[in-house]
Amino acid sequence: MKRKKPIVNLIEYGILILVGCAFALPLIWLVLASVDTKAGPMITMIDEFTLDNFTAILRTEKYQLGFLNSFIYSVAIAGAVLLGSITAAYPLSRYHIKGAQKIALSMLFLSSIPAMALIVPTYKIFVWTKLIYKPVSLICFQAACGLPFAIWMMKNFFDAVPRELEEAAWVDGAGRIASMRKVLIPLMVPGIFTVTIYTFINAWSSFTVPYILLNHVDTLPASVLVYAMFGEHGQVNYGHLAAYCTLYMLPVLVLYTGAQNYMSKGFSMSGASKS
């Protein structure tokens, strides 16, 4: 096998460095500005290290409520999607349903439809049912949008578990619910983590949907309240903005880092392999 020429390697590494810098520079500004007393829109050396920016954000009631709302919505959406995907994917994987593969492919197709293509008719439905501007409308809509892809993933995780294990549990006297609880679910922990974290992150980072479906400051999530950081005529306290964005980023970063091993197994469907 021929080795690549040094000039080719140099070009490839140069492109990778440029891409890495493009992603790293905003994060560097975020970290530096969040602890700078005189933070600006450009990356500069810290004049004076301070945690006052974080203190100001954490002591502001509307921001506290925004983070709490984001957490509640994300947990509720992830829980609804997880429960719905398990109960829908199990029969698609285990029962001999006519057209099961077509149904699964339909789920994959539905997951490609952008949420914004559905927001107008959904908005009218919520107005008609008098659920508009209520948190339940956001939870229902985002859970419904996340279900198709979650069902598709969960079906693949169920398919990866050998049927013989479940049949052995039935021989021992366990019913379908008991076999799911004692056999399938423990083997599908990587898949469950994958679906849960994937859905949680999508719900946590959503901006446009809650911006349209919610209109009261007490119900807005943290992703929408970032608008409150921009004052009139574009006046911005960049230190507070950077601290706010850093706090907003931390839960997802911690969650993803802590569960990275489970997620890598889940996406590769190696959590339970057939023997």
N, C-alpha and C positions, 0 to 999 in steps of 0.2 A: 504494500500500500504506500503510495507516494505521500510524502510529507508536504504540507502546505508551505508555500513560499513565505519568507519572513514579512514581505510587504502585505500579503493577504492577511496574515495574523495581525499585523499592525492596524490595518483598516478595520478588521472585525472588532478588535479590542477598543479601538477608538470610538466606534459607533456605540458599543456597549457602555463606555464611560460617559458619552454624551447623554444617552438615555438615562443612565443612573443619576447623572447630575440634574437632569430635568425633573426627576422625581424627588431628589434629595433636597434641592434648594428651597422649595416651599416648606418642607419639614424643618429645615435648619432655621428659616426665618421664624417659624411658629414657636420653636423652642426658645430661641434667643429673645424674641419680642415679648414672650410671656413672662420673662423674669427681668425685663428692662424697664426702668422708670421713665425713660424717654423714647419708647419704641416708636418707630416710623414705618412707612410702607416698604422701605429697603432694608436689606441685611446690613447691619452695622455692629460694631463691637459694643458690648454692654457697658454703659456708663456707670451704672450702679445696680448691683444684683438686689432683687427684691421679690418677695412673694405677695406683695400687696395686691397685685392684679388678680391672683387666685382668691385671695381673701375677699376682695370686693365682689367677685362673681359668686362665691359660695355664700356670702351674706345677703345677697339680693333675693328676695322672696320669689319673684317671678321666674328667675333662673332656676332656683331650687325646684319649683313646681314644674318647670319645663323638663328638667332631667327626670323627675319622678314620673311625669306623664309618659315620657319616652320609654322608660323602663316598663311601666304597666302595659302600655300598648304593645310593645315588642314581645313581652312575655305572653300576653293574651293571644296575640296573633300566632306566635310560634307554637303555643300549646294547642290552639285550634287546628292549625295545619298538621301538626304531628298526629293528633288524634284522628283527624279526617283521613290523612294519608295511610295510616296503618289499617284502619277499618275498610278503606277502599282498595288498597293494594293487596291485602290478604286473599280475598276471593279471586282477584284477577290472577294471582300467582298459584293458588292451591286448587281452586275449583275448575272443572272442565266446562267453562262458559263459552258458548258459541260466539265467535268474534272477539274473544278476549284480547288478542293481539291488536286488532283494529282499535279497540277501545283504548289500549295503552298508547298506541301511536297517536290517537286523537288527543290524549292528555299531553303528549309531547308537542303536538301542533298548537294546542291552546296556550301552552306556556310561552310560545313565541309571540303571542299577541300583546302589544304594549298596553300597560294599564291606562295610559292616557287616551287610547282609542275607545275605552269603555266608560270613561269618566262622565261624559255628557248624559247618556241614557241612565247611568247609575245615579247621577245627581238628581235627575227627574224622578226616579223611583223613590229615592230617599225623601224628596220633597213631598211626594204623594203619600208616603207612609209616615210623614212627620218625624223622620229620624235624622233629617239634615241638621248639621252642626252639633251632633251628639257623638261622643266617643264610640258608641256602638256602631255607627255607620262606618267609621274608619276601620275598626277591627274587622267587621264583616267583609268590607270591600277588599282589604289587603289580604285577609285570609283566603278569600275566594280566588284572588289573583295568584297566590302562592301555592294553592292546592295542586293544580295540574302537574307542575314540575316535581313537586314533592311526591305525588302518587307515582309518577314515572320512576323516580329514584328509589322509592320504597319497594316497588314491585321488583326491581332488580336485586335489592338486598334480600327480599324473601326468596327469590329464585336461587340465590347463592347458597341458601341453607338446604342441605339434603332432606328430602321428604322422609327418608328412612328414620331419621331422628324423631320426627313427629309421630310416625307410625309406631315406633317403639314405645313412645309415651302412651299412645292409645291402647296398645296391648297391655300395658301396666295399669290400665283403668282410668287414665286421665282423659278428660273431655277436650274439646277444641280450645276453650278458653284457658283451661289449665295448661295445655300443651304450649299455647302461645306464651303464657306468663312464665312458665318454668323452662321451656326449651328454646323457642324462637327469639323472644325478646332478649335474653342474656347473650345470645349469639349475634344479635343485630345491634349491639351497643354502638359500634362505629357508625353504622348507618343512621341510627337514631340521633347521634351527636351531629352527624353531617347535616341532616335535614333541619334539626333544631337550630343549629348555629347559622346555617345558611339563611334560614327564614328570619331569625332574630336580627342578623346584620342588615338584611334588606329592609326590615321594618324600622330599625333604628335609624337608618340613613335616608329614609324616604322624606322628601320635602314637598313635592308638588301636590300629592294626594292629600295629605293633612292640611296643606295650605288652602285647598279648595273645599274640603269637607268640614273643616272646623273654622270657627271665626271668633271665638272668645279667648282672651289671653289666658284664662284659667285652664283651658283644655288643650292649648297648643303644646306640641312636643318641642324638645330642645332644637331639633333641626329647623323649625320655622322661627323660633324666637331669636335666631341669629340675626334676623332683620332688625331686632330692637337695638343691636349694637351700632347701627348706622343712624346717626342723628340727622337733623335738617341740614340741607345744603351739603350733604356728603361728609359731614363732620364725624370722624371716627376716633375713638380711643383705641389705638392699635394694641396697646398692652392688654387691655381688657378683652379685646377681640381674640387675640392670640391665646390668652389664658382660657377663655371660653371654649375655643376650638380644641385646645389641648385636652381639657376635661371631657369634651364631647367625644374625642377620639379614644380616650383611655379604655372605656369598657369593652369596645370591640377589639382593641389591641390585646388586652388581657385575656379576653375570652378566646380569641383565635390562637394566641400563643399557648395558652393552657391546654387547649383541646386539639392542637395541630396534629398530634399523633393519631387521634381518633378520626379526624377529618381526612387525613391522607389514606388511612385504611378504608374509610367509607367511600371515598371517590374511586378508589381502585377496586372496591367490592371484595377486599381480601379479608374482611372481618370474619367471614365464615365461608370456607371453601369446601367444595365437594371432595370427598376422599375417593 
